[in-house]
Amino acid sequence: MRVADALEQLDAIHEQMTKGEVYAGFPVVGTALVGVLGLVAAALEPVLASGGPHGFIAYWVVVAAIGAALGGTSATVAFLRREGDFERRRTLRVVGQFLPGLVAGAAVTALVVQRLPDVVAWLPGLWAIFFGLGLVSAGPYLPRGVAAVGIAYLAVGLGVLAVPPPVERLGLVVGGTFGFGHLAAAWALYRHRREVTHG
């Protein structure tokens, strides 16, 4: 057997092992904190966000950045300092599955800011759909309840697009969707950890 063939077979074995392993890099506490952040941000949005569609978008982009830092810092530290080659490959696979939804959401948001500010009411539904697609795509590598949360995001997003909320309630829709969604994901992660710990 040639070395190249052997390496190719090893890569295939590693890929199958990675698919079979559940990624546990998302912290329960960090995910729950992102959920709480979403709910608090929804309550404070009328006070803190400047008026108009650009202020609304800027506010929620900042909240999303804070949420990403809260939820992703421990996973990033683990990737850089503690994970071995196999764990890093699994982490990159999960991120690779999840990232296209986030990139699409950011691109649509930028398009709305630059060209279509009159359809800002569509953003809460679109954000939920893109985030849900990311969770569903990464679902095979995540604890089983998390994919169900992704499907719920999709359903909520489609519902919001079908029946757009009044402009003054857009912040409540965004914060409520991502707040309760992250709390549900944190619960799924917590249940998975308990199952693994207690058998």
TORMI-642903 format. One record per residue: residue in three letters; x, y, z of N, C-alpha, C, O in turn. Coordinates in steps of 0.1 Angstrom, whole numbers, plus 5000, padded with zeros to 4 digits. Example, Ala and Ser with C-alpha at 12.3 -4.5 7.8 and 13.67 -1.06 7.14 Angstrom:
BEGIN
ala513249435078512349555078513249675078514249675085;ser512849785071513749895071512950005079513450115080;
***
This chain:
BEGIN
met500849885000500050005000500950125000501950135007;arg500550224992501350344991501050435003499950435008;val502050525006501850615017500750705015499950735024;ala500550755003499450845000498150785002497250845008;asp497950654998496750585000496450565015495350575020;ala497550535023497350515037496950635044496050635053;leu497550755040497150875046495750915043495050975051;glu495350885030493950915026492950835035491950885039;gln493350705037492450625045492350665060491350665066;leu493550715065493550775078492650895079491950915089;asp492750975069491851095069490351055069489551115076;ala490050955061488650915061488150855074487050875079;ile489050785081488750725094488550845104487650835112;his489450935104489351055113488051125110487351175120;glu487651145098486451215094485251135100484351205106;gln485251005099484050925104484050935120483050945126;met485250935126485250945140484751085145484051095155;thr485151185137484751325141483251335140482551395148;lys482651275129481151275128480451205139479351245143;gly481151095144480451025155480551085168479851045177;glu481451185170481651245183480751365184480651445174;val480151385196479351505198480251615203481051595212;tyr480151735196480951845200480451905213479251945214;ala481251915223480851965236481552105239481652135251;gly481952175229482752295231481952415235482452515240;phe480652415233479752525236479452515251478852415256;pro479752615259479552615273478152635277477452715271;val477652555287476252575291476052715297475052785293;val476952755306476752885312476852995302476053095303;gly477852995293477953095283476753105274476353215271;thr476252995270475052995262473853055269473053125263;ala473753015282472653065290472753215292471753295291;leu474053265294474253405295473853485283473353595283;val474153425271473753485258472253505258471653605253;gly471553395262470053405263469553515272468653595268;val470153525284469853635293470153775287469353865288;leu471253785280471653905274470553945263470254065262;gly470053845256469053885246467853935252467254035247;leu467353875263466153925270466354065276465554155275;val467554085282467854215288467954325277467454435278;ala468654285266468754385255467454415249467254535245;ala466554325248465154355243464454455252463754545247;ala464654435265463954535275464654675274463954775276;leu465954675272466654805272466654875258467054995257;glu466354805248466454855234465754985232466255075226;pro464455005237463855135235464655255242464555365237;val465355225252466155335259467555355253467955465251;leu468155245249469555255245469755275230470755335225;ala468855225222469055225207468655365202467655415206;ser469455425193469055545187467955515176467855405172;gly467155615173466055595164466355555150467455575145;gly465355505143465455465129466055335127466555265136;pro465955285115466455145112467955135114468355025118;his468755235111470255215113470555205128471455125131;gly469855275136470055265151469655125156470355065164;phe468555075151468154945155469154835151469454755159;ile469654845138470554745133471854755141472454655145;ala472354875143473654895151473554845165474454775169;tyr472454865171472254815185472354665185473054605194;trp471654595176471554455177472854385172473154275175;val473554455163474954405159475854415171476654315173;val475854515179476654525191476254415201477154355207;val474954395203474454295212474954155207475354075215;ala474854135194475354005188476853985191477253875194;ala477654095189479054085192479354045206480253965209;ile478654115215478854085230478453935232479053865240;gly477353895226476853755228477853655222478153555229;ala478453685211479453595205480653585215481253475216;ala481053695221482153695230481853615243482653535247;leu480653635248480153555260480153405257480553325265;gly479553375245479353225242480553155236480653035237;gly481453235230482553175223483853175229484853115224;thr484053255239485353275245485953145250487153115247;ser485153065258485752945264486052845253487052775254;ala485252835242485552745231486752785224487552705220;thr486952915222488152965215489452935224490452895218;val489352955237490452935246490852785245491952745245;ala489752695246490052555245490652515232491552435232;phe490252575221490852545208492252575208493052505202;leu492652695213493952745212494952675222496152665219;arg494452645234495352595244495252455248496252395252;arg493952395248493852265254493552155244493852035247;glu492952185233492552075223493752025216494652095212;gly493651885213494651825205494251835190493251895187;asp494951765182494651775167493251725164492551785156;phe492951605170491651545167490451645172489551665164;glu490551695184489551785189489451915180488351965178;arg490651965176490652085168489952055154489252145149;arg490151945149489551915136487951905138487251955129;arg487551855149486151845152485551985153484452025148;thr486252075161485852215163485752285150484752355147;leu486752265141486752335128485552285119484952365112;arg485252155121484152105113482852165117481952205109;val482652175131481352235136481252385132480252425127;val482352455133482352595129482152615114481452705110;gly482752525106482552525092481052495088480652555078;gln480352415096478952395093478152515097477152545090;phe478452575108477652685113477952825107477052905106;leu479152845102479552975097478853025085478453145085;pro478452945075477753005063476453075067476153175061;gly475753025076474453095081474753225087474053325084;leu475853235095476253365101476653465090476353585091;val477453415081477953505070476853555061476753675058;ala475853465058474753505050473953615058473453705052;gly473753595071473053685079473653825079473053925078;ala475053825081475753945081475654015067475554145066;ala475753935056475653995043474354065040474254175035;val473253995044471954045042471754175051471154275046;thr472254175063472154295071472854405065472354515065;ala474054385060474854495053474054545041474054665038;leu473454455034472654495022471454585026471154685020;val470754545037469654625042470154755046469454865043;val471254765053471754895058472054985046471755105047;gln472654935036473155015025472055045015472055165009;arg471154955012470254975001468754975004467955034997;leu468354895014466954875016466554895031465954805037;pro466755015036466355045050464855035053464455015064;asp464055035042462555025044462154885047460954865051;val462954785046462554645049463354595061463554475063;val463654685070464354645083463454555091463954475099;ala462154565089461254475097461454325093461054245101;trp462054305082462254165078463454105085463653975086;leu464354185091465654135096465454035108466153935108;pro464554065118464353965128464053825123464653725128;gly463153815114462853685108464053625100464353505102;leu464753705093465853655085467053615094467653515092;trp467253695105468353655114468053525121468853435122;ala466753505125466353375131466553255121466953155125;ile466153285108466253175098467753135096468153025096;phe468653235094470053215092470653145104471453045102;phe470353185116470953125128470352985129471152885132;gly469152965126468552825127469152735117469452615120;leu469452785105470052705094471452665099471952545097;gly472152755106473552715111473452605121474252515121;leu472452615130472352515141471952375134472452275138;val471052385125470552255118471752195111471952075111;ser472552275104473652225096474652165105475252055102;ala474952225117475952165126475252055135475951995143;gly473952035134473251945142473851805144473851755155;pro474351745133474951605135476151605144476451495149;tyr476751715147477951715156477551775170478451775178;leu476351815172475951875185474951785192474451695187;pro474851805206473851725213472451735206472051835201;arg471651625207470451615199469451725201468751755192;gly469351775213468351885215468652015208467752095205;val469852035204470252165198469752175184469352285180;ala469752065177469152075163467652105164467152175155;ala466952055174465552095175465352245178464452305173;val466252295186466252445188466452515174465852615172;gly467352465166467552525153466252525144465952615137;ile465552415145464252405138463252505143462552565136;ala463252525156462452625162462752765157461852845155;tyr464052795156464452925151463952945137463453045133;leu464052835129463552845115462052875115461552955107;ala461252805123459852825124459452965128458553025123;val460153015139459853145143460253255132459453345130;gly461353235126461753325115460753325104460453435099;leu460253215100459253215089457953275094457353345086;gly457653255107456453315112456553465112455553545109;val457753515116457953665117457853725103457353835101;leu458453655093458353705079456953705074456553785066;ala456153595078454753585073453953695079453053755073;val454153725092453353825099454353925106454653905118;pro454854015098455854115104455254185116454154235115;pro456054205127455554275138455654425136456354475127;pro454954505144455054645143456454695146457154625153;val456854805140458254845141458654865155459854835159;glu457754915164458154935178458354805186458854815197;arg457954695180458154565187459254485181459454365185;leu459954535172461054455165462154415175462654295175;gly462454505184463454465194463054355203463854265207;leu461754355207461254245215461254115208461554005214;val461054115195461053995187462453945186462653825188;val463454025183464853985182465353925196465853815197;gly465154015206465653965219464953845224465553755230;gly463653835222462853725227463253595219463453495226;thr463353605206463753485198465153435202465253315205;phe466153525203467453475206467653455221468453365224;gly466953525229467053505243466453365247467253285253;phe465253335244464653205247465353095239465452985244;gly465753125227466453025219467752975225468052855225;his468453075230469753035236469552965250470252875253;leu468553005257468252935269467852795267468152705274;ala467052775256466652635252467852555248468052435251;ala468752615241470052545237470852515249471452405250;ala470952605258471752585271471152465278471852385284;trp469752455279469152345285469452215278469752115285;ala469452215265469852095257471352055260471651935262;leu472252155261473652125264473752065278474551975281;tyr473052125287473052085301472551935303473151855310;arg471451905296470951765297471951665291472151555296;his472551705280473651625274474751595284475251485285;arg475251705290476351685300475951595311476751515315;arg474751605316474251525327474151375322474551285329;glu473751355310473651215305475051155304475251035307;val476051235299477351185297477951165311478651065313;thr477751255321478351235334477751125342478451045349;his476451115341475751015350475350885342474750795348;gly475650885329475350765321473950755318473450665311;
***
